[in-house]
């Protein structure tokens, strides 16, 4: 169960000192120390159980899914990629798949990059024996000009998916914004609260990034345990997440419009001449 607290506070633990009678002598066992007593009957050494210690990575990513937050199907490639006929049929076949992410997974495997927004749903789990507190979530991004290769073009028509937090990678200092009544906040969600996880507890995060540039990025969580802060990097299996802005369709070396933006098929992706393509929505 998730518990939110306005401000982090360090829990103070009081260690008791139980008394033990051995061979007529009084032995005090102090937590975390070794105590010994000698009597006529025997010599006894008592080793008290130490208190739990922080581990190197008290929190792990228990599950992760890259989410296509664009209800349309727009992807940009780094170069002039032209799929063969069989691959193009496979791409078009997945557009009707009940799995909303199936097409995006295929396009990424071919080298395509999500346009403007990318979502990540991940689960953080406390795998230690002590409470931990998620203090902050940051983004480590490397951004440059948007990609200018092949464009698969089918913009969304609304129905934006909701997420918990959003980073604007084009801002001077990207922060984890949260949705307020009239839009994204101007302050970080972690400015006002943190996430406390007891041993074994998990917390789901839905995070999106948005940009008009091409960015490779990782998310970084700051985790506090027993007055010690460690960082946890969240990435795509060791590789950075990737998202790109989009250049005008006329600038693409190869163009494959789809849906209502394909004036020939009114549905499937097919090759079009970027120089003569008219970028407008047409009812079929």
Buried (B, 14 or more C-beta within 10 A) or exposed (E): EEBEEEEEEEEEEEEEEEEEEBEEEEBEBEEEEEBEBEEEEEEBEBEBEEEEEBEEEBBEBBEBEBBBBBBBBBBBBBEEBEBEEEEBEBBBEBBEEEEEBBBBEBBBEBBBBBBBBBBBBBBBBBBBEBBBBBBBBBBBBEBEEBBBBBBBBBBBEEEEBEBBBBBBBBEEEBBBBBBEEEEBBEEBBBEEBBBBBEBEBBBEBBBBBBBBBBBBBBBBBBBBBBEEEBEBEBBBEEEBBBBBBBBEBBEBBBBBBBBBBBBEBEBBBBBBEBEEBEEEEEEE
